[in-house]
Amino acid sequence: MILLKFLKDYWTQIVFFIAMLGIVKAFIDATKCSLRNDMLEIWDKCKYTKTITKYQLESFMTSRDLYYKFKGDGFIHTIDEQIQHFEIKDWKKDR
């Protein structure tokens, strides 16, 4: 009886809270997708020459850390391990 009264009195807040959870999950998934795309773009630019600028590496590592905090999936781990062995080049000298 108490549960039914609680549901009757607060059903709008409960529905709102559940909807907000869905929206937050969608934002997290969208952020993971964006971070993954950023890292893959850097990977695609650097994978054939096996060289990376310090700015690309810093950007990759920042995206990677956020991606891991959002519990991103595993294929980025493989790319991360390979990028850590790339030669770091100075983009000013290579222009």
N, C-alpha and C positions, 0 to 999 in steps of 0.2 A: 504494500500500500504506500509506504514511504517512497519507494523507488518510482512508482507511477506518478506520485505528486511531484517529485523532483523532475522527472522527464516532462511532465505537463508544464511546469513552471519555467524550465530552462531549455526547452527544445530548440529555440532559436539560437541560443548561445552554443549549444552542442553542435548543431549543424554548421554554424559559422566556424567553429574551431576545427571541425573535420575538413571543411573546405579549405581552410588556411593551411592545414597540414599537406593537402594535395598540391596547393600552390607552391609551398616551400619546396616540396620534393621536385616539382617541375623546374623551379629555379635552380636547384642543385644539379639536376640532370643537364639543363641547358648550359650551366657554367662548366661542368665537366666536359661537355662536347666542345665548347669554345676553347678551353684550355688544351684539349687533345688536338684540335685543329691547328692551334698555334704551334704546338710542339712538332706536329707532323710537317708543317710548312718549313720549319727550320731544318728538320731532318732531311726533307726532300732537297733543300738547297745545298746541303753539306755532304750528303752520303757518298757521292761519287768522288769528290776531291779529298775526302777525309780531313778537311780543314774547316775551322769554325772561328768566327771572330769572337772576341771577348764579350761583345755586346749580345751577340746571338746566344752564346753560352749562358750569360747571365739571365737573359730572357727565358731561355729554355729551363734553367734551374728554378727560377721563380715560378714559372707555370707548373713545373713538375712538382714542386713542394705543395702548391695549392691543390693540384690534382690528387696527390696522395692523401692530403687531409680530407678530401671529399670521397675517399675510398674508391679511387679510380681503378679500372681493371688492369690486367697484367701485361699487355703487350708494350706499354710504355716503359716497363722495367727493362726490357730487352734493348730498346732504342737508347735508353738512358745509359746503360752499361757501355754501349758502343760509342756514344758521343763523348763519354768521359775519356776515351783514348784518342780522340781526334787532335790534330795539331792546331794550336791556337795561333791564328794569324792576326797581324795588325792591319786593319782595313786601310789605314792611311798610306802605308807603304805599297799596298797592292793596287792603288788607284792609277 
